[in-house]
Amino acid sequence: MRTITSTAQIQPQSTSHIMMIRPVQFAFNTETAASNEFQQAGSGQKAQEEAREEFDLMISQIKNTGINLHIFDDNDDHYRPDAVFSNNWVSFHQSGKVVLYPMMAENRRVERRPDIIEALGKEYKIEEIIDLTYFEKEGKFLEGTGSMVLDRRYKIAYACLSPRTHPEVLEAFADALGYEIISFSASDENDKPVYHTNVLMCIGDIFAVVCLEAIKNPDERLLVRSALEETNKYIVEISLDQVRHFAGNMLMVRNTRQDKFLIMSTQAYESLTKKQREILNDYARMFHTDLSVIEANGGGSARCMLTEIHLPRK
């Protein structure tokens, strides 16, 4: 049975502080399409405009809930078609550590912006920056909380291995942050590897949404299920078809009054069964917004757009 060995290690699974990046040059990214089955070629300038509209509507709705948002605009000094998916290049931790991640696509590496970290450092305590980007030279990648779904309270990182999630980088992350790694292989209906763990899995405080069907190896499936049960999670299973509709790509957050919200896209919400909605609504208020253009062109959804800030406040 997994236990928390020290009260110093206890931290909430969710936060009320979120970073988001407003897209400027959003587009279908040809460099990522080969490993992302969710991407569909888009409609150029129209897609850019519609993606910004979806983003602005999403943040206006989130602000109404009382969640603290730090919004940064992408700029045109580099071409960043996927800048809106900020959770892939950085993560912020209660220990004051900031982790920078190695990205597979070269045009995504310019998403890493020291100016954003510097700006957040004026409000939050940053004790150390852990830079894992040197793995890019070795062709080994780990794309943040896309590649990993973190159980922050029990310090477990769930990770499905793929071209974007390499075991050696996972080990380096685990050593630097003191996490246990639970890695496995996952694939879709056509046996193609799932590119990011966060499209098939969401960890809440006392619940987990997961597509166990995607984990074809029975021993690995049992490993994941057992770890979730041992950390007292109520498991809500979703299907591969629901994964295709981004039902796994959701994130639990809190507002300043400690109310819990489960943020997802409208497509994800509509793919859930009535029973699944009822169960999840017992754990957190369900929040959804239309992200159809961002989902189709970018191959990512609501969770990918939300970068949690767990750093201590100054």
N, C-alpha and C positions, 0 to 999 in steps of 0.2 A: 504494500500500500504506500503510495506516494504521500509524503507529508511536507508541510512547511516547517523547516527546522529552526527558523529564527523569526521573531516578530519584525526584525529589521528588514527582512526580505519581503514582507507582505506589502503588496501594492494593489490598488484597484485594477481590474481588467480594463475598465473603460476610463476615458478622460473627457473633460468638457472643453478641452483646448485642441483645436484642429487647424492644420495648415492646408491651404488649397492654392493652386496656381491657375489663374485665368488664362485660357488658351488664346494665342494670337495667330499662330500658323498651323492650327490643327488640321490634320489631313491623314489619309490612309498612308501608313508607313510601309513602304516596300521592303525595308530592311528587317522588319519584324514579322512580316506576313507568313514567311515559310514555317515558323514555329508557333503561330497563333491561328488556330482553326476558327476563331470567332470573328476574325477580320473579314470585311467585305469591301471591295473597292468602292470608293465614294464619288461624290460629285463636285470636287474641286472647291472653288470659292464659295459655292452655296453651302457646302458642308462646314466650312470655316465659320460662316455667319450663323448657321443654325446651331453649331456646337457652342458658340459663345452665348447664344440665347438660352440654350439648355443650362449652361453653367450659371448664368446670372439668375435665372429663375430658381435654380437649386439653392444658391447661397441666400437668396432673399427668403426662401422658405425656411432654411436652417436657422437663420438669424431670428426668425419669429419664435423659435423654440427656446431661445435663451442660451444656446451653445456659443462659446467664444470662438470666433473665426479669425484667423490671420490670413488675409488674402494678398497674394503677391501676383503681379502681372508678369506674364512672360514678356520678353522683349524680342526685337528682331536682330540682335547682334549675332545670333546663331539660328540655324534652322532647327526647330524643336517641334516636330509634328505631334509628339506624345507628351508634351510638357504637363498636360492636365493630369497625368497619372504620376503624381509626385511621390507616392509611397514606395516607388521602386528604387529611388536613388539615395534615400536617407531614412533613418529612424531615430527617434528621440526617446531616451530612457530615464526612469526615475532616479537612477544613480548619477545623473548628470552627464552620461555618456551619449555622444552622437556618433552614429555609424554611417559611413559612406560606402556604397556598394558598387561592385564591378558589374557593368551592364553589357549585354551581348551585342546589341546594335551600336555601331559607332556613333550614329547620329543621336543616340540617347545619352551618351556620356556627357554631352555638353549641357544636359539638364542639371547637373550638379552645380550649384551656385553658392559660392562662399558668401556673397552679399546677403543671401537669405539667412544663412546661419548667423552671420554677424548681426543682422537686424533682430533676430530672435534672442540673441545673447544679451541684448539690452534689457530684456524683460525676464529671461530665464537663466538659471545657473548652468553653465556648460563647463564641466570639469575636464573632459577629455574628448578629443575627436579621434575615433578609430577608423583609419582609412584602409579599407580592403581593396581599393581599386587597383593595386599592383597586380592582382590576379588576372586582370585583363590581358597583360602581356603573355600570360601562360594559356590564354584561351579558356579560362575557368571563371564562371559567373555565379552571382547570387543577387537576385533583384529584389532586395529588401523584403517588405511585408507583402509582396506579391509571391515571391518564392517561398516565404515562410508564413505560417499563421501562428502567432505567439499566444501562449497561455502565460501571461505576464505574472500572475500570482504564483504559479507553480514552476515558472521558468522552464517551460517546455516549448520547443520550436518544432511544429509539425511541418514536414517538407516533402512534397512529391518531387522526385528527381527528374530532371529534364535537361535539355541543352542550356537552359537558363539557370539551373540550380545544381551546382557541383558539390560533391561530398567534401572535398578539401576546403572549400570556402565555408561550408556549413560548420566544419570543425573549427576553423579559425574564429567564426562568430561565437561558437559555443565557448571556446577558451577565453575570449575577451569579455563575454557577458555573463558567464557562469550558467549557461543554459544546457539542458538535456536535449539532444536531437532525436526525434522520431521520424526517420525517413522511410519512404516507401515509393513504389511505382504506381502511377495511375494513368488510365487511358480512356478514351471515349468509345463510342459505339463501334467505331472502325479501327479500334486498337491503336489509335494515334495518341502519343503521350500528351497528357494535359500540361500545358505550358507553365501555369502558375498554380500554386496550391490554393490561393485565395479565390479561385473560381469554383472550387468544390467544397470549401470548408470555411466556417465562421465560428469563432470561439467567443461565447459570452461569459458572464461570470459564473452562472450555474446551468448553462445550456450550451449545446453545440449543434450547429447545422452542418451536416456532412453527407457526401455521396459515397457511401461505403461500396456501392456497386462499381465505382470506378477503380477501386483497388482490387485487381483481379487475383493477386496472390492471397490465398486464404490465411496464411500465417501473418502476412503484413496487415491484412484487414483486421485480424484478431488483435494484433498489437495496437493498432490505432483505437479500436473499440475499447480495449482493456484500459488504455491510458486515459481515455475520456471518462470511463466509469470510475476509475480509481481517483480521479480528481473531481468527482461528484458532479459530473455534467449530465443533464438530461439530454439524450440524443434525439434530434429530429432528423430523420433520414430523408434525403431528397434523391430524385432519380437523375439519370444521365440526361433525360430530356429537360428536366428542370435546370440542370447545370447549363445546358445550351441556352437557356433563357436567363442566365446570370443569377439564379436563385441562391447560389452559394456565395455570391459576391456582395455580402452585406457586412455592416459594422455596427456594433453597439457603442453608443456614446452617451454621455450625461450632459445635462444642462447645469447651470449654476445653482439650481434648487435640488440637484441630485436626482431629478427625474431621468429615467432611462429611455433611450430611443434606439430603435433598430432601423438604420438607414439602408435603403435599397432602391433599385430602379422600379418604375411602374411595371416594366416587363417582368421583372423578377417577382414582384408582388402578385401579379395576375397569374403567374405560373404555379403559385402555391395552392394547395387544396384548402378547403374551408377549415378542416381539422388542423392543418399545419398553421394556418393563420391564428386560429384560436389559441393554440398552444404557445406560439411565439408572443402573442399579444399579452399573455399572462406574465411574461418575463420582461418585456419592454414594449413601449408604445411604437407601433409600426409606422414608419415614415417612408413614403415613396415619391419619386418625381420622375418625369419622362426624360430618359437619356438615350432615346433610340438612335439618334445620329452619332453620338459619341460611342455608343456600344457597337454599332455596325461598322463604322470606319476605324475606330481605335482598338476594338476587340477587348475593351475593358469596361467596367461599370462603376457603380457608386463607391464601392470600397476602395478601388484603385485611385480614386480622386481625393480620398481623405487620408491625410498624414497626421497621425496622432502625436500630440506633444505631451509627453509624460515628464518632461524636465521639471525640477522644482522651481518655484517662482523666486525671484530675488526679493 
